[in-house]
Protein backbone atom coordinates (compact mmCIF):
# COMPACT_ATOMS: atom_id res chain seq x y z
CA UNK A 1 0.00 0.00 0.00
CA UNK A 2 1.06 3.56 -0.71
CA UNK A 3 -0.64 6.53 0.95
CA UNK A 4 0.08 10.21 0.36
CA UNK A 5 -0.64 13.33 2.41
CA UNK A 6 0.28 17.02 2.43
CA UNK A 7 2.28 19.41 4.58
CA UNK A 8 2.64 18.47 8.24
CA UNK A 9 4.90 21.22 9.67
CA UNK A 10 5.80 18.88 12.56
CA UNK A 11 2.13 18.63 13.60
CA UNK A 12 2.02 14.84 13.70
CA UNK A 13 -0.11 13.71 16.62
CA UNK A 14 -3.58 14.39 15.25
CA UNK A 15 -3.20 13.39 11.63
CA UNK A 16 -1.36 10.13 12.17
CA UNK A 17 -3.08 8.67 15.21
CA UNK A 18 -5.01 5.44 14.70
CA UNK A 19 -8.36 7.20 15.01
CA UNK A 20 -7.73 9.46 12.01
CA UNK A 21 -5.51 7.03 10.11
CA UNK A 22 -6.96 3.62 11.05
CA UNK A 23 -5.64 2.03 7.86
CA UNK A 24 -2.21 1.80 9.47
CA UNK A 25 -3.45 -1.12 11.55
CA UNK A 26 -3.28 -3.20 8.36
CA UNK A 27 0.10 -1.87 7.20
CA UNK A 28 3.62 -3.27 7.45
CA UNK A 29 7.07 -1.82 6.86
CA UNK A 30 6.58 -2.83 3.22
CA UNK A 31 3.75 -0.26 3.01
CA UNK A 32 4.42 3.46 2.64
CA UNK A 33 3.12 6.86 3.67
CA UNK A 34 4.51 9.80 1.64
CA UNK A 35 4.43 13.42 2.84
CA UNK A 36 4.47 16.03 0.04
CA UNK A 37 6.95 18.37 1.70
CA UNK A 38 7.13 20.67 4.73
CA UNK A 39 7.65 17.61 6.90
CA UNK A 40 9.04 19.86 9.62
CA UNK A 41 10.46 17.00 11.64
CA UNK A 42 13.98 18.28 11.00
CA UNK A 43 13.87 21.95 11.87
CA UNK A 44 15.46 22.84 15.21
CA UNK A 45 18.96 24.23 15.47
CA UNK A 46 21.31 21.58 16.81
CA UNK A 47 21.20 17.87 16.18
CA UNK A 48 17.80 16.31 16.96
CA UNK A 49 16.27 18.14 19.86
CA UNK A 50 14.47 16.05 22.46
CA UNK A 51 11.11 16.73 20.78
CA UNK A 52 12.40 15.92 17.30
CA UNK A 53 14.04 12.72 18.45
CA UNK A 54 10.78 11.65 20.08
CA UNK A 55 8.79 12.06 16.86
CA UNK A 56 11.42 10.58 14.55
CA UNK A 57 11.63 7.53 16.82
CA UNK A 58 7.82 7.48 16.98
CA UNK A 59 7.61 7.27 13.19
CA UNK A 60 10.23 4.52 13.19
CA UNK A 61 7.96 2.59 15.56
CA UNK A 62 4.94 2.89 13.24
CA UNK A 63 3.96 -0.22 11.26
CA UNK A 64 4.64 1.55 7.92
CA UNK A 65 7.64 3.21 6.27
CA UNK A 66 7.50 7.02 6.21
CA UNK A 67 8.78 8.84 3.13
CA UNK A 68 8.87 12.57 2.44
CA UNK A 69 10.03 15.04 -0.15
CA UNK A 70 11.39 18.28 1.28
CA UNK A 71 9.37 21.47 1.27
CA UNK A 72 10.61 24.98 1.88
CA UNK A 73 10.17 24.72 5.66
CA UNK A 74 12.97 22.28 6.46
CA UNK A 75 16.36 22.81 8.09
CA UNK A 76 18.47 22.02 5.04
CA UNK A 77 21.75 22.38 6.93
CA UNK A 78 20.71 19.38 8.98
CA UNK A 79 18.65 17.47 6.43
CA UNK A 80 21.57 17.24 4.02
CA UNK A 81 23.79 16.03 6.87
CA UNK A 82 22.04 12.65 7.14
CA UNK A 83 23.67 9.68 5.37
CA UNK A 84 22.79 9.12 1.71
CA UNK A 85 21.91 5.62 0.57
CA UNK A 86 20.45 3.98 -2.50
CA UNK A 87 16.91 2.76 -1.96
CA UNK A 88 14.39 1.31 -4.45
CA UNK A 89 16.38 2.66 -7.39
CA UNK A 90 16.96 6.22 -6.13
CA UNK A 91 18.86 8.16 -3.49
CA UNK A 92 17.49 8.98 -0.04
CA UNK A 93 18.66 10.57 3.17
CA UNK A 94 18.22 7.97 5.88
CA UNK A 95 16.76 9.72 8.92
CA UNK A 96 15.84 6.39 10.45
CA UNK A 97 15.83 2.96 8.77
CA UNK A 98 12.13 3.48 7.95
CA UNK A 99 12.02 7.30 7.86
CA UNK A 100 13.49 8.40 4.55
CA UNK A 101 13.87 11.69 2.69
CA UNK A 102 13.32 11.19 -1.05
CA UNK A 103 16.04 13.28 -2.62
CA UNK A 104 15.33 15.66 -5.47
CA UNK A 105 15.18 14.34 -9.00
CA UNK A 106 15.13 10.65 -8.12
CA UNK A 107 12.92 7.96 -9.63
CA UNK A 108 11.91 5.19 -7.23
CA UNK A 109 10.20 1.89 -7.94
CA UNK A 110 7.77 1.14 -5.12
CA UNK A 111 5.10 -1.55 -5.23
CA UNK A 112 5.69 -1.90 -8.97
CA UNK A 113 5.09 1.83 -9.50
CA UNK A 114 7.58 4.40 -10.72
CA UNK A 115 7.56 7.52 -8.55
CA UNK A 116 9.40 10.70 -9.52
CA UNK A 117 10.21 12.86 -6.49
CA UNK A 118 11.24 16.49 -6.47
CA UNK A 119 11.10 18.61 -3.32
CA UNK A 120 11.61 22.28 -2.66
CA UNK A 121 9.67 25.49 -3.17
CA UNK A 122 9.98 29.24 -2.73
CA UNK A 123 8.76 30.57 0.62
CA UNK A 124 5.84 32.96 0.23
CA UNK A 125 5.72 34.30 3.79
CA UNK A 126 8.72 36.62 3.54
CA UNK A 127 7.32 40.07 2.74
CA UNK A 128 9.91 41.55 5.10
CA UNK A 129 12.76 39.74 3.38
CA UNK A 130 15.55 37.50 4.66
CA UNK A 131 17.47 38.83 7.64
CA UNK A 132 21.05 37.88 8.41
CA UNK A 133 22.19 37.58 12.04
CA UNK A 134 25.57 38.86 10.81
CA UNK A 135 24.03 42.18 9.74
CA UNK A 136 25.02 44.95 12.22
CA UNK A 137 21.43 46.26 11.96
CA UNK A 138 19.86 42.83 12.46
CA UNK A 139 18.22 43.59 15.82
CA UNK A 140 16.78 46.89 14.65
CA UNK A 141 15.41 45.42 11.43
CA UNK A 142 13.88 42.51 13.32
CA UNK A 143 12.34 44.86 15.89
CA UNK A 144 10.82 47.09 13.21
CA UNK A 145 9.35 44.16 11.30
CA UNK A 146 7.97 42.59 14.48
CA UNK A 147 6.41 45.92 15.42
CA UNK A 148 4.65 46.14 12.06
CA UNK A 149 3.71 42.43 12.09
CA UNK A 150 5.47 41.88 8.77
CA UNK A 151 6.55 38.33 7.95
CA UNK A 152 10.27 37.71 7.51
CA UNK A 153 12.74 34.87 7.83
CA UNK A 154 16.24 34.56 9.22
CA UNK A 155 19.04 33.00 7.20
CA UNK A 156 20.04 29.55 8.53
CA UNK A 157 17.52 29.84 11.38
CA UNK A 158 14.14 29.86 9.61
CA UNK A 159 15.15 30.08 5.94
CA UNK A 160 17.68 28.29 3.75
CA UNK A 161 18.78 29.04 0.22
CA UNK A 162 18.50 25.32 -0.50
CA UNK A 163 14.70 25.62 -0.42
CA UNK A 164 15.10 26.05 -4.18
CA UNK A 165 16.75 23.36 -6.27
CA UNK A 166 20.26 23.76 -7.60
CA UNK A 167 21.20 23.36 -11.26
CA UNK A 168 22.89 20.08 -10.33
CA UNK A 169 19.68 18.72 -8.81
CA UNK A 170 17.68 19.66 -11.88
CA UNK A 171 20.28 18.10 -14.19
CA UNK A 172 20.11 14.94 -12.07
CA UNK A 173 16.34 14.95 -12.53
CA UNK A 174 16.63 15.33 -16.32
CA UNK A 175 19.03 12.38 -16.49
CA UNK A 176 16.89 10.14 -14.30
CA UNK A 177 13.70 10.96 -16.18
CA UNK A 178 15.36 10.28 -19.52
CA UNK A 179 16.73 6.99 -18.21
CA UNK A 180 13.13 6.03 -17.44
CA UNK A 181 11.81 7.05 -20.84
CA UNK A 182 10.30 10.26 -19.39
CA UNK A 183 7.57 8.15 -17.80
CA UNK A 184 6.36 7.79 -14.21
CA UNK A 185 3.24 6.44 -12.60
CA UNK A 186 3.24 9.17 -9.94
CA UNK A 187 4.92 12.54 -9.54
CA UNK A 188 5.40 13.66 -5.93
CA UNK A 189 6.50 17.27 -5.33
CA UNK A 190 6.04 20.10 -2.87
CA UNK A 191 5.17 22.92 -5.24
CA UNK A 192 3.80 22.58 -8.76
CA UNK A 193 4.34 23.65 -12.36
CA UNK A 194 4.18 27.35 -13.24
CA UNK A 195 0.96 27.02 -15.23
CA UNK A 196 -0.68 25.03 -12.43
CA UNK A 197 0.38 27.63 -9.87
CA UNK A 198 -1.23 30.32 -12.03
CA UNK A 199 -4.49 28.36 -12.01
CA UNK A 200 -4.33 28.19 -8.22
CA UNK A 201 -3.52 31.82 -7.45
CA UNK A 202 -3.23 33.95 -10.58
CA UNK A 203 -0.60 36.61 -9.94
CA UNK A 204 -0.51 35.83 -6.21
CA UNK A 205 2.41 33.43 -6.71
CA UNK A 206 5.41 34.25 -8.85
CA UNK A 207 7.19 31.65 -11.01
CA UNK A 208 10.70 30.56 -10.08
CA UNK A 209 13.33 28.06 -11.16
CA UNK A 210 11.52 25.13 -9.51
CA UNK A 211 8.05 25.89 -10.90
CA UNK A 212 9.60 26.41 -14.34
CA UNK A 213 11.44 23.09 -14.08
CA UNK A 214 8.19 21.40 -13.03
CA UNK A 215 6.53 22.96 -16.07
CA UNK A 216 9.02 20.96 -18.13
CA UNK A 217 7.96 17.83 -16.22
CA UNK A 218 4.30 18.63 -16.84
CA UNK A 219 4.79 18.99 -20.60
CA UNK A 220 7.47 16.36 -21.28
CA UNK A 221 6.81 13.51 -18.84
CA UNK A 222 4.02 10.98 -19.12
CA UNK A 223 2.44 10.36 -15.72
CA UNK A 224 -0.84 9.11 -14.27
CA UNK A 225 -1.22 11.33 -11.20
CA UNK A 226 0.72 14.22 -9.68
CA UNK A 227 0.43 14.99 -5.96
CA UNK A 228 1.79 18.19 -4.42
CA UNK A 229 1.40 20.27 -1.24
CA UNK A 230 2.66 23.77 -0.35
CA UNK A 231 -0.59 25.69 -0.97
CA UNK A 232 -2.52 24.36 2.06
CA UNK A 233 -5.67 23.15 0.34
CA UNK A 234 -7.28 19.93 -0.86
CA UNK A 235 -8.18 20.34 -4.51
CA UNK A 236 -8.27 18.45 -7.79
CA UNK A 237 -6.63 21.04 -10.01
CA UNK A 238 -7.10 18.80 -13.04
CA UNK A 239 -7.87 15.15 -13.66
CA UNK A 240 -4.16 14.38 -13.08
CA UNK A 241 -2.90 17.09 -10.69
CA UNK A 242 -3.98 16.89 -7.06
CA UNK A 243 -3.19 19.50 -4.42
CA UNK A 244 -3.26 17.73 -1.06
CA UNK A 245 -3.08 19.05 2.47
CA UNK A 246 -4.68 17.29 5.43
CA UNK A 247 -6.22 14.36 3.60
CA UNK A 248 -4.52 10.97 3.50
CA UNK A 249 -5.20 9.23 0.19
CA UNK A 250 -4.34 5.71 -0.87
CA UNK A 251 -2.77 5.72 -4.33
CA UNK A 252 -1.69 2.07 -4.62
C-alpha positions as CSV (number, residue, x, y, z in Angstrom):
1,X,0.0,0.0,0.0
2,X,1.1,3.6,-0.7
3,X,-0.6,6.5,0.9
4,X,0.1,10.2,0.4
5,X,-0.6,13.3,2.4
6,X,0.3,17.0,2.4
7,X,2.3,19.4,4.6
8,X,2.6,18.5,8.2
9,X,4.9,21.2,9.7
10,X,5.8,18.9,12.6
11,X,2.1,18.6,13.6
12,X,2.0,14.8,13.7
13,X,-0.1,13.7,16.6
14,X,-3.6,14.4,15.3
15,X,-3.2,13.4,11.6
16,X,-1.4,10.1,12.2
17,X,-3.1,8.7,15.2
18,X,-5.0,5.4,14.7
19,X,-8.4,7.2,15.0
20,X,-7.7,9.5,12.0
21,X,-5.5,7.0,10.1
22,X,-7.0,3.6,11.0
23,X,-5.6,2.0,7.9
24,X,-2.2,1.8,9.5
25,X,-3.4,-1.1,11.5
26,X,-3.3,-3.2,8.4
27,X,0.1,-1.9,7.2
28,X,3.6,-3.3,7.5
29,X,7.1,-1.8,6.9
30,X,6.6,-2.8,3.2
31,X,3.8,-0.3,3.0
32,X,4.4,3.5,2.6
33,X,3.1,6.9,3.7
34,X,4.5,9.8,1.6
35,X,4.4,13.4,2.8
36,X,4.5,16.0,0.0
37,X,7.0,18.4,1.7
38,X,7.1,20.7,4.7
39,X,7.6,17.6,6.9
40,X,9.0,19.9,9.6
41,X,10.5,17.0,11.6
42,X,14.0,18.3,11.0
43,X,13.9,21.9,11.9
44,X,15.5,22.8,15.2
45,X,19.0,24.2,15.5
46,X,21.3,21.6,16.8
47,X,21.2,17.9,16.2
48,X,17.8,16.3,17.0
49,X,16.3,18.1,19.9
50,X,14.5,16.1,22.5
51,X,11.1,16.7,20.8
52,X,12.4,15.9,17.3
53,X,14.0,12.7,18.4
54,X,10.8,11.7,20.1
55,X,8.8,12.1,16.9
56,X,11.4,10.6,14.6
57,X,11.6,7.5,16.8
58,X,7.8,7.5,17.0
59,X,7.6,7.3,13.2
60,X,10.2,4.5,13.2
61,X,8.0,2.6,15.6
62,X,4.9,2.9,13.2
63,X,4.0,-0.2,11.3
64,X,4.6,1.5,7.9
65,X,7.6,3.2,6.3
66,X,7.5,7.0,6.2
67,X,8.8,8.8,3.1
68,X,8.9,12.6,2.4
69,X,10.0,15.0,-0.1
70,X,11.4,18.3,1.3
71,X,9.4,21.5,1.3
72,X,10.6,25.0,1.9
73,X,10.2,24.7,5.7
74,X,13.0,22.3,6.5
75,X,16.4,22.8,8.1
76,X,18.5,22.0,5.0
77,X,21.8,22.4,6.9
78,X,20.7,19.4,9.0
79,X,18.6,17.5,6.4
80,X,21.6,17.2,4.0
81,X,23.8,16.0,6.9
82,X,22.0,12.7,7.1
83,X,23.7,9.7,5.4
84,X,22.8,9.1,1.7
85,X,21.9,5.6,0.6
86,X,20.5,4.0,-2.5
87,X,16.9,2.8,-2.0
88,X,14.4,1.3,-4.4
89,X,16.4,2.7,-7.4
90,X,17.0,6.2,-6.1
91,X,18.9,8.2,-3.5
92,X,17.5,9.0,0.0
93,X,18.7,10.6,3.2
94,X,18.2,8.0,5.9
95,X,16.8,9.7,8.9
96,X,15.8,6.4,10.4
97,X,15.8,3.0,8.8
98,X,12.1,3.5,7.9
99,X,12.0,7.3,7.9
100,X,13.5,8.4,4.6
101,X,13.9,11.7,2.7
102,X,13.3,11.2,-1.0
103,X,16.0,13.3,-2.6
104,X,15.3,15.7,-5.5
105,X,15.2,14.3,-9.0
106,X,15.1,10.7,-8.1
107,X,12.9,8.0,-9.6
108,X,11.9,5.2,-7.2
109,X,10.2,1.9,-7.9
110,X,7.8,1.1,-5.1
111,X,5.1,-1.5,-5.2
112,X,5.7,-1.9,-9.0
113,X,5.1,1.8,-9.5
114,X,7.6,4.4,-10.7
115,X,7.6,7.5,-8.5
116,X,9.4,10.7,-9.5
117,X,10.2,12.9,-6.5
118,X,11.2,16.5,-6.5
119,X,11.1,18.6,-3.3
120,X,11.6,22.3,-2.7
121,X,9.7,25.5,-3.2
122,X,10.0,29.2,-2.7
123,X,8.8,30.6,0.6
124,X,5.8,33.0,0.2
125,X,5.7,34.3,3.8
126,X,8.7,36.6,3.5
127,X,7.3,40.1,2.7
128,X,9.9,41.5,5.1
129,X,12.8,39.7,3.4
130,X,15.5,37.5,4.7
131,X,17.5,38.8,7.6
132,X,21.0,37.9,8.4
133,X,22.2,37.6,12.0
134,X,25.6,38.9,10.8
135,X,24.0,42.2,9.7
136,X,25.0,44.9,12.2
137,X,21.4,46.3,12.0
138,X,19.9,42.8,12.5
139,X,18.2,43.6,15.8
140,X,16.8,46.9,14.6
141,X,15.4,45.4,11.4
142,X,13.9,42.5,13.3
143,X,12.3,44.9,15.9
144,X,10.8,47.1,13.2
145,X,9.4,44.2,11.3
146,X,8.0,42.6,14.5
147,X,6.4,45.9,15.4
148,X,4.6,46.1,12.1
149,X,3.7,42.4,12.1
150,X,5.5,41.9,8.8
151,X,6.6,38.3,7.9
152,X,10.3,37.7,7.5
153,X,12.7,34.9,7.8
154,X,16.2,34.6,9.2
155,X,19.0,33.0,7.2
156,X,20.0,29.6,8.5
157,X,17.5,29.8,11.4
158,X,14.1,29.9,9.6
159,X,15.2,30.1,5.9
160,X,17.7,28.3,3.8
161,X,18.8,29.0,0.2
162,X,18.5,25.3,-0.5
163,X,14.7,25.6,-0.4
164,X,15.1,26.0,-4.2
165,X,16.8,23.4,-6.3
166,X,20.3,23.8,-7.6
167,X,21.2,23.4,-11.3
168,X,22.9,20.1,-10.3
169,X,19.7,18.7,-8.8
170,X,17.7,19.7,-11.9
171,X,20.3,18.1,-14.2
172,X,20.1,14.9,-12.1
173,X,16.3,15.0,-12.5
174,X,16.6,15.3,-16.3
175,X,19.0,12.4,-16.5
176,X,16.9,10.1,-14.3
177,X,13.7,11.0,-16.2
178,X,15.4,10.3,-19.5
179,X,16.7,7.0,-18.2
180,X,13.1,6.0,-17.4
181,X,11.8,7.0,-20.8
182,X,10.3,10.3,-19.4
183,X,7.6,8.2,-17.8
184,X,6.4,7.8,-14.2
185,X,3.2,6.4,-12.6
186,X,3.2,9.2,-9.9
187,X,4.9,12.5,-9.5
188,X,5.4,13.7,-5.9
189,X,6.5,17.3,-5.3
190,X,6.0,20.1,-2.9
191,X,5.2,22.9,-5.2
192,X,3.8,22.6,-8.8
193,X,4.3,23.6,-12.4
194,X,4.2,27.3,-13.2
195,X,1.0,27.0,-15.2
196,X,-0.7,25.0,-12.4
197,X,0.4,27.6,-9.9
198,X,-1.2,30.3,-12.0
199,X,-4.5,28.4,-12.0
200,X,-4.3,28.2,-8.2
201,X,-3.5,31.8,-7.4
202,X,-3.2,33.9,-10.6
203,X,-0.6,36.6,-9.9
204,X,-0.5,35.8,-6.2
205,X,2.4,33.4,-6.7
206,X,5.4,34.2,-8.9
207,X,7.2,31.6,-11.0
208,X,10.7,30.6,-10.1
209,X,13.3,28.1,-11.2
210,X,11.5,25.1,-9.5
211,X,8.1,25.9,-10.9
212,X,9.6,26.4,-14.3
213,X,11.4,23.1,-14.1
214,X,8.2,21.4,-13.0
215,X,6.5,23.0,-16.1
216,X,9.0,21.0,-18.1
217,X,8.0,17.8,-16.2
218,X,4.3,18.6,-16.8
219,X,4.8,19.0,-20.6
220,X,7.5,16.4,-21.3
221,X,6.8,13.5,-18.8
222,X,4.0,11.0,-19.1
223,X,2.4,10.4,-15.7
224,X,-0.8,9.1,-14.3
225,X,-1.2,11.3,-11.2
226,X,0.7,14.2,-9.7
227,X,0.4,15.0,-6.0
228,X,1.8,18.2,-4.4
229,X,1.4,20.3,-1.2
230,X,2.7,23.8,-0.3
231,X,-0.6,25.7,-1.0
232,X,-2.5,24.4,2.1
233,X,-5.7,23.2,0.3
234,X,-7.3,19.9,-0.9
235,X,-8.2,20.3,-4.5
236,X,-8.3,18.4,-7.8
237,X,-6.6,21.0,-10.0
238,X,-7.1,18.8,-13.0
239,X,-7.9,15.2,-13.7
240,X,-4.2,14.4,-13.1
241,X,-2.9,17.1,-10.7
242,X,-4.0,16.9,-7.1
243,X,-3.2,19.5,-4.4
244,X,-3.3,17.7,-1.1
245,X,-3.1,19.1,2.5
246,X,-4.7,17.3,5.4
247,X,-6.2,14.4,3.6
248,X,-4.5,11.0,3.5
249,X,-5.2,9.2,0.2
250,X,-4.3,5.7,-0.9
251,X,-2.8,5.7,-4.3
252,X,-1.7,2.1,-4.6
